[in-house]
Amino acid sequence: MTENSTQAMKITNNFKCPRCGTIGTYDGLPGEPRMVTCASCGLNGRVTIAKGTISTNSTNGNAIEIAHLKKAFGDFTAVDDVSFSVKKGEIFGLLGPNGAGKSTIIRMLCTLSTPTGGSATVAGYDIKKQDNKVREHIGLVSEKMIMYDELTARENLKLFGKLYNLPDHNLNKRIDELLNLVRMEKWADQRIKTFSTGMKQRINVIRALVNQPEILFLDEPTLGLDPQSTAEIRELIRRINVENGTTIILTTHIMGEADMLCKRIGIIDHGKIVALDTSANLKKLVSGTDNSAFQIEVSNLEPRMMSSLQSLGFVKSLVQEDPTHLIIRTNGNDAFDKIIDNLRTNDAKVMMMKNLEPSLEDVFLHLTGREAREKVSENPVSSGPRHGPGRRRRVARVR
C-alpha cells in the first residue's frame, strides 16, 4: 500500500491496495504507523506515513505541478523553462505544432525521459526522485499503440496488468470491467491483428487503465481514426474523466477535439508555453472582448448596400463571399443591431445573420504562425515485421 504526506497536522492520505488496486483514504500524521483496510477486498495492511514526501491530497488541488522544466538534446532545447499546473479531475489540453515539445513534456512527466533542469511532481511524487511511485499512479496512451498483435485483447490486458503485480482474480475482474466499458466483450479472445484501427485504439486506451490510474496521459489518441472511431474515443475520454474523476492530459492536433474536451488548454511553441487558459478566454486573444465577426445573407445584395455598411465607423472589414453572402468584422458591443438597422434602411432583404466566433484553430495559428512544421523522430525504429512494440535499431551516424 502507498502512503504520502508532508504536513505536521493530521491530514487525509491516499493508499492503493496491492491486491485489487482500489484507491482508499485514511487520516494520519507524518511518521505515524497505521493499520488500514481496503474497502473493496477487505485486505488489512500496515502503513507508516512517510516524512518529507508530498501529499496527493494537498490543499492546492493540483494533480501535476511543473516548475521551470527543461529538456535539451545537445545544443537543441526541446522544452525551455516550462511552468504550469494541472488540477485534479480536469482534462488539460496541451497543443502545439510538430516538434514544439508536447511529447517531450509527456515523456518527462511519465518518467520515460530525465529533465535537464527544473522540477515536476505527478500525483504528489517527484518525477526524478520518486519515479517508481509516479508510475504507480499514471497511465499512458502514447502516440504509437503499445500492444502485441499475436496476443488476444484479453491476453494483452492481462500482460500489462501483471506488470503491476495485480492478483489473477482481481485482474480478471478488472479486465472484464474495462472490456465492457468499450463494448469489446465479444472480441476479447480475438487476436489484436484482426482488429480495425478503431478497435485497437479502444483496447490501447483501456490498457492504460488496468492499474486504475489517478492520472491518464493521452498523446494524440484519435490520430488516424475514422470519424466513428474518433467519436467513440472522445466519448470514452469523457466517461473516464466524469465517472472515475481521472485527471487527463491530452495532446492533439485536432483543435475541435481540444475545444470539446478540455477545461483548460496550454499552447506550446518552440519549447515554451505561449498561452494557457480556458478555450473561451484564449479565443479573446484573437477577437478581443468587443470585436465581432458576422456572416450575413442578403438576397438582393447591391453595391450601394456594401458602401453604406463600409461607411459605418465600427466596421473594420467587409468581404463579399458570393453574390448574396458577406463577412463583416466589427468593433463595438452594439454592432449587430446597427448593421441590421443599416441594411433595413437600404431595403435589404436579410435572409440570415450569424455571429462568427473565432475558433481555437484561429488562436493556434495566431500564436504559432501558419508555417508548416516537420518533425524527425528522436528514436528511429525498424520498419520490419514485429509482433509487439518496436525495437530500437542502431542507425549509422552521418559525420
C-alpha positions in Angstrom: 0.0 0.0 0.0 1.2 3.5 -0.7 1.3 6.5 1.6 2.1 10.1 1.4 2.1 13.3 3.5 4.1 16.4 4.3 2.1 18.2 6.8 2.6 18.3 10.5 -1.1 18.4 11.1 -3.4 15.4 10.6 -4.4 15.1 7.0 -6.2 12.7 4.7 -3.8 10.4 2.7 -4.2 8.0 -0.2 -3.4 4.4 -0.3 -3.6 1.9 -3.1 -4.5 -1.7 -2.3 -1.8 -4.1 -3.6 -4.3 -6.8 -4.1 -7.1 -5.2 -6.0 -5.7 -1.8 -6.9 -8.6 0.2 -5.2 -7.5 3.7 -4.0 -8.7 4.4 -0.5 -8.1 7.1 2.1 -7.1 7.3 5.8 -6.1 10.1 8.3 -2.7 10.3 9.9 0.4 12.2 10.9 3.9 12.1 9.3 5.8 9.1 10.8 2.6 7.6 12.3 2.1 3.8 11.8 -1.5 2.8 10.9 -3.5 -0.3 10.2 -5.7 0.2 7.1 -8.4 -2.0 5.5 -9.3 -2.0 1.8 -13.0 -1.2 1.5 -13.2 -3.3 -1.7 -11.5 -6.6 -1.0 -11.0 -6.4 2.8 -7.2 -6.7 2.8 -5.6 -5.5 6.0 -2.2 -3.9 5.9 0.2 -1.7 8.0 1.3 1.6 6.6 3.6 4.3 8.0 3.1 7.8 6.8 6.5 8.9 5.4 8.1 12.2 6.5 9.1 14.7 3.9 7.0 13.4 1.0 4.3 15.3 -0.9 0.6 14.6 -0.3 -1.5 13.9 -3.3 -4.3 15.5 -1.3 -2.5 18.8 -0.7 -4.7 21.8 -0.4 -3.6 23.3 -3.7 -5.7 20.7 -5.5 -3.2 20.0 -8.3 -2.5 16.6 -9.7 0.6 17.9 -11.6 2.9 20.7 -10.8 5.7 21.8 -13.2 8.3 24.4 -12.4 10.9 25.7 -14.9 11.1 22.3 -16.6 13.7 22.0 -19.3 14.9 19.3 -21.7 17.9 19.7 -24.0 19.3 17.3 -26.6 22.8 18.5 -27.2 22.6 22.1 -28.4 18.8 21.8 -29.1 16.4 22.8 -26.3 13.1 20.9 -26.8 11.5 22.2 -23.6 12.5 25.6 -22.4 11.7 26.7 -18.8 8.1 25.5 -18.8 5.9 26.0 -15.7 2.2 25.1 -15.2 -0.1 23.0 -13.1 -2.9 20.6 -13.8 -5.8 20.5 -11.4 -7.2 17.2 -10.0 -10.0 15.9 -12.1 -9.7 18.2 -15.1 -9.0 17.4 -18.7 -6.0 19.6 -19.6 -5.1 20.1 -23.3 -1.5 20.5 -24.5 -1.4 21.8 -28.1 1.5 22.8 -30.3 3.0 22.3 -33.8 5.2 19.3 -34.7 8.4 19.5 -32.7 7.0 22.1 -30.2 7.8 20.0 -27.2 4.5 18.4 -26.3 5.5 14.7 -26.4 8.8 15.5 -24.7 6.9 17.0 -21.7 4.7 13.9 -21.6 7.7 11.6 -21.6 9.3 13.5 -18.7 6.1 13.5 -16.7 5.8 9.8 -17.3 9.4 9.2 -16.2 10.5 8.0 -19.6 12.9 10.9 -20.1 15.0 12.7 -17.5 14.7 16.5 -17.4 17.8 18.6 -18.0 16.6 21.2 -15.4 13.6 22.2 -13.3 11.2 20.0 -11.4 7.8 18.4 -11.6 5.5 16.4 -9.3 2.9 13.9 -10.6 0.3 12.7 -8.1 2.4 14.4 -5.5 5.6 12.5 -6.3 8.9 13.9 -7.7 9.4 12.6 -11.3 13.2 12.4 -10.7 13.5 11.2 -7.1 10.3 9.1 -6.9 9.9 7.8 -10.4 8.6 4.3 -9.3 5.9 6.0 -7.2 4.9 8.2 -10.2 4.4 5.1 -12.4 2.1 3.5 -9.9 -0.4 6.4 -10.3 -0.4 7.0 -14.0 -1.5 5.5 -17.3 -0.1 6.4 -20.7 -1.6 6.1 -24.2 1.3 7.1 -26.4 1.2 8.3 -30.0 2.1 4.7 -31.1 0.0 1.8 -30.0 1.7 -0.4 -27.4 0.2 -3.9 -27.9 1.2 -7.3 -29.2 -0.6 -8.3 -32.4 -0.3 -12.0 -31.9 -2.0 -11.9 -28.5 -5.7 -11.5 -27.9 -7.2 -8.4 -26.4 -7.6 -10.2 -23.1 -4.1 -11.5 -23.2 -2.7 -8.0 -23.9 -4.6 -6.6 -20.9 -3.5 -9.4 -18.6 0.1 -9.0 -19.6 0.1 -5.3 -18.8 -1.8 -5.9 -15.6 0.8 -8.4 -14.4 3.4 -5.6 -14.6 1.6 -4.1 -11.7 1.6 -7.4 -9.8 -2.2 -7.5 -9.7 -3.6 -10.9 -8.5 -5.3 -13.0 -11.1 -8.8 -12.8 -9.6 -8.8 -9.1 -9.3 -7.1 -8.6 -12.6 -9.6 -10.8 -14.5 -12.5 -8.8 -12.9 -10.8 -5.5 -13.9 -10.3 -6.7 -17.5 -14.0 -7.7 -17.8 -15.0 -4.2 -16.5 -12.7 -2.5 -19.0 -13.8 -4.6 -22.0 -17.4 -3.8 -21.0 -16.6 -0.1 -20.8 -15.6 -0.1 -24.5 -18.1 -2.7 -25.7 -15.4 -5.1 -26.7 -16.5 -8.2 -24.7 -17.4 -10.3 -27.7 -13.9 -9.7 -29.3 -12.0 -10.2 -26.0 -10.4 -13.5 -27.2 -9.7 -12.4 -30.8 -6.1 -11.6 -31.7 -5.3 -7.9 -31.9 -4.0 -8.2 -35.5 -7.6 -9.0 -36.7 -8.9 -5.7 -35.3 -9.7 -2.5 -37.1 -7.6 0.6 -36.1 -10.5 2.0 -34.1 -10.9 -1.3 -32.2 -7.2 -1.5 -31.5 -7.2 2.0 -30.1 -10.1 1.2 -27.7 -8.0 -1.7 -26.3 -5.0 0.6 -26.3 -6.8 3.1 -24.1 -8.1 0.6 -21.6 -4.7 -1.0 -21.4 -3.6 2.2 -19.7 -6.5 1.9 -17.2 -5.7 -1.6 -15.9 -4.0 -0.2 -12.8 -6.8 2.3 -12.1 -4.5 5.4 -12.6 -5.3 8.7 -11.0 -3.7 10.5 -13.9 -4.0 9.5 -17.6 -1.8 10.8 -20.4 -3.3 10.7 -23.9 -0.8 11.5 -26.7 -2.9 12.1 -29.8 -5.4 9.2 -29.0 -7.5 9.8 -32.2 -4.7 10.0 -34.6 -5.6 8.2 -37.9 -9.0 7.1 -36.8 -12.2 7.4 -38.9 -15.0 9.7 -37.7 -17.0 7.0 -36.0 -14.0 5.7 -34.0 -12.9 9.2 -33.2 -16.3 9.9 -31.7 -16.1 6.7 -29.6 -12.7 7.6 -28.2 -13.8 11.1 -27.3 -16.9 9.8 -25.5 -14.7 7.3 -23.7 -12.4 10.1 -22.6 -15.4 12.0 -21.2 -16.6 8.9 -19.3 -13.2 8.1 -17.8 -13.0 11.7 -16.6 -16.6 12.1 -15.3 -17.2 8.6 -13.9 -13.8 8.0 -12.3 -12.6 11.5 -11.6 -9.5 10.7 -13.6 -7.2 13.7 -14.4 -6.4 13.6 -18.1 -3.6 15.3 -20.0 -4.4 15.3 -23.7 -2.2 16.2 -26.7 -3.9 16.6 -30.1 -3.6 18.4 -33.4 -7.4 18.4 -33.7 -8.4 21.8 -32.4 -12.1 20.9 -32.2 -11.3 17.9 -30.1 -9.4 20.1 -27.6 -12.2 22.7 -27.6 -14.8 19.9 -27.0 -13.0 18.1 -24.2 -10.6 20.3 -22.3 -11.3 22.6 -19.4 -8.0 24.5 -19.9 -5.6 24.5 -22.7 -1.9 25.2 -22.9 -0.3 26.1 -26.2 3.4 25.4 -26.6 5.7 26.6 -29.3 9.5 26.2 -29.6 9.6 24.6 -26.2 7.8 27.4 -24.4 4.2 27.9 -23.2 2.9 30.8 -25.2 -0.7 30.8 -23.8 -2.7 28.9 -21.1 -6.3 29.5 -20.3 -9.8 28.2 -21.0 -10.8 27.9 -24.6 -13.2 30.9 -24.3 -10.5 33.1 -22.9 -8.0 32.0 -25.5 -10.4 33.0 -28.3 -10.4 36.5 -26.9 -6.7 36.8 -27.8 -7.9 36.9 -31.5 -11.2 38.7 -31.3 -10.7 41.0 -28.3 -13.5 41.5 -25.8 -15.6 43.8 -28.1 -14.6 42.6 -31.6 -17.1 40.5 -33.6 -17.5 38.9 -37.0 -20.8 38.3 -38.7 -21.9 36.3 -41.7 -24.9 37.8 -43.5 -27.0 36.6 -46.3 -28.8 39.3 -48.3 -30.9 38.0 -51.2 -30.9 41.4 -53.1 -27.4 42.5 -52.3 -26.3 45.6 -54.2 -23.0 47.6 -54.2 -24.8 50.6 -52.5 -25.6 48.4 -49.5 -22.0 47.4 -49.2 -20.8 51.0 -49.5 -23.3 52.0 -46.8 -22.0 49.3 -44.4 -18.4 50.2 -45.1 -19.1 53.8 -44.1 -20.0 52.8 -40.6 -17.2 53.7 -38.2 -17.3 50.4 -36.3 -16.8 48.2 -39.4 -13.2 47.1 -39.6 -13.5 45.0 -42.8 -16.2 43.8 -45.2 -15.7 40.8 -47.6 -18.2 39.6 -50.2 -18.0 35.8 -50.4 -20.5 35.3 -53.2 -23.5 37.3 -54.7 -25.5 37.1 -51.5 -23.1 36.5 -48.6 -21.0 39.0 -46.7 -18.4 38.6 -43.9 -18.2 41.8 -41.7 -15.7 42.3 -38.9 -16.6 45.0 -36.4 -15.6 46.7 -33.2 -18.2 47.5 -30.6 -20.8 45.7 -28.5 -23.9 47.0 -30.3 -22.6 46.3 -33.8 -25.2 43.6 -34.5 -28.2 46.0 -34.1 -26.6 48.8 -36.1 -25.8 46.5 -39.0 -29.4 45.3 -39.1 -30.7 48.9 -39.0 -28.4 50.0 -41.8 -29.5 47.1 -44.0 -33.2 47.7 -43.4 -32.7 51.4 -44.2 -31.3 50.4 -47.6 -34.2 48.0 -48.3 -32.0 44.9 -47.9 -33.8 41.5 -47.7 -31.8 39.9 -44.8 -32.2 36.1 -45.0 -29.7 35.1 -42.4 -27.2 36.8 -40.0 -24.8 34.7 -37.9 -22.2 35.7 -35.3 -18.9 34.0 -36.1 -16.9 33.2 -33.0 -13.1 32.8 -33.6 -12.2 29.1 -33.5 -9.4 27.5 -31.4 -7.6 27.0 -34.7 -7.6 30.7 -35.3 -6.0 31.2 -31.9 -3.5 28.4 -32.6 -2.4 29.9 -35.9 -2.3 33.4 -34.4 0.1 32.3 -31.7 2.3 29.8 -33.6 2.1 31.0 -37.2 1.0 29.4 -40.4 4.3 27.9 -41.5 4.2 24.1 -41.7 6.4 22.2 -39.3 8.3 19.0 -39.9 9.3 16.5 -37.2 12.0 13.9 -37.1 11.6 11.1 -34.7 14.2 11.0 -31.9 14.1 7.2 -31.7 14.1 5.6 -35.2 12.8 2.1 -35.2 12.9 -0.8 -37.6 10.2 -0.8 -40.2 10.4 -4.6 -40.5 7.8 -7.1 -39.2 7.3 -7.3 -35.4 4.7 -8.7 -33.0 4.8 -6.0 -30.3 6.2 -2.6 -29.6 9.0 -1.8 -32.0 12.6 -2.5 -31.1 15.2 0.3 -31.5 17.9 -0.3 -34.0 21.3 1.2 -34.5 21.4 4.0 -37.0 24.6 4.8 -38.8 25.6 8.4 -38.0 26.5 10.6 -40.9 29.5 12.7 -40.0 
